[in-house]
Amino acid sequence: MGSGPSNPEPRVLQALATPPIAPDDPAFGALLDDVSALGRAVFQTTNACTLAVAGASRAGIEAVLASTIKPGDSVLVGVYGHFGELLCTLAARHGATVDRVEAEWGTAVNPDDMLARVRQRPPKLVALVHADTSTGILQPLEAIGRACRDTGSLFVVDAVLSLGGCELAVDAWQVDAAIGGLQKCLGGPPGLAPVTYSERFREARGQPHTTYLDLARLEATWVARQGLETAAMSTSMLVAAREALGMVIDEGIVARWERHRRASRALRSGLGAMGLELFGDPANSVPMISLVRVPDGVDESGVREQLLRQQGIEIMAAFGPLRGQVWRLGTMGTNARLASVLATLAALESVLVSRGFRLSRGAAVDAALAA
Ligand SMILES: *Cc1c(COP(=O)(O)O)cnc(C)c1O
């Protein structure tokens, strides 16, 4: 019940045991076709270039940035948490001149500030995190996508946390490139990053100082099916990704967003009834991770360790400016369900009580059930 990796779905883990498939096996092309088609459905796009980059989600983000940024290019990043910082670091590492619009941790970037900067001096690329796992905040994207289309800037979105957990409409919101991750709300293990990008983005690609993360190389395999003799891939991961993405479609994408929303609502009601205070602007909170303040006098890491050791439940610490001040509780993928929420609340309650924290026993579970 942490900030990821979340518990993988058993069906996805089983799929991971599939033996490797060589590129000249007809099943190889069929697998890529399936992952692309399912990726399009989950990203809500018709982008021909919908593929997956092997590696942690960060590999997908780096492939997207490295493949478009040339030294000296201007990149505007909205920063409201740790993963916005990561976008700045990666863009700078690949030679960009990075400009930032910042928001305090716990709030979203003001879209008007972002729009003013985009219109004033249109950057080559605008990058934003859709849902930042470090703060539990959701960033509205639609107006920024529209502005980027007007000014000719490319719009790149880190959707690692949001993909499969809350609404994300790549085409409708005019996002040029989006990156997801298997290990947050998709119910898979870390190791593969689904990526989609528009034709407009494809035309702006350059030749990066990396061959492994060169989108042109990946496109040759995924879209043009060229050079397959040397295109060995982590096919077992791709079979797992097909299973994970397929489970989103089987459940219904809207039903899945709603399930995440219900689970976080129940969890937050329970945490409130326990006397704990939620962190962050409630108007922009994400439905897959909840941040709660550590009460005065309570040992932040001691509670987490006891929860894990005694009750087998993992919740996470915070970092950056929130280090030591909040816990982060995930309701992602298979954990976005009432049973997991109730077990977590009951366990946290007993751990807090054992450490002398005064609360109304049983109130958390009742409040979660009522919500
Ligand atoms: C987890 C996460 C990442 C990084 O994912 P890795 O698979 O650990 O590389 C990037 N962005 C966001 C918003 C995340 O939640």
The ligand as a Gaussian input file, in Angstrom:
#p B3LYP/6-31G(d) Opt

LIG

0 1
 C        7.190000       6.138000     -10.160000
 C        7.218000       7.332000     -11.013000
 C        8.248000       7.580000     -11.927000
 C        9.470000       6.711000     -12.083000
 O        9.150000       5.408000     -12.336000
 P       10.311000       4.290000     -12.337000
 O        9.653000       3.109000     -12.928000
 O       10.686000       4.110000     -10.905000
 O       11.420000       4.807000     -13.160000
 C        8.174000       8.718000     -12.702000
 N        7.156000       9.567000     -12.580000
 C        6.150000       9.377000     -11.710000
 C        5.047000      10.360000     -11.627000
 C        6.147000       8.248000     -10.897000
 O        5.151000       8.058000     -10.029000

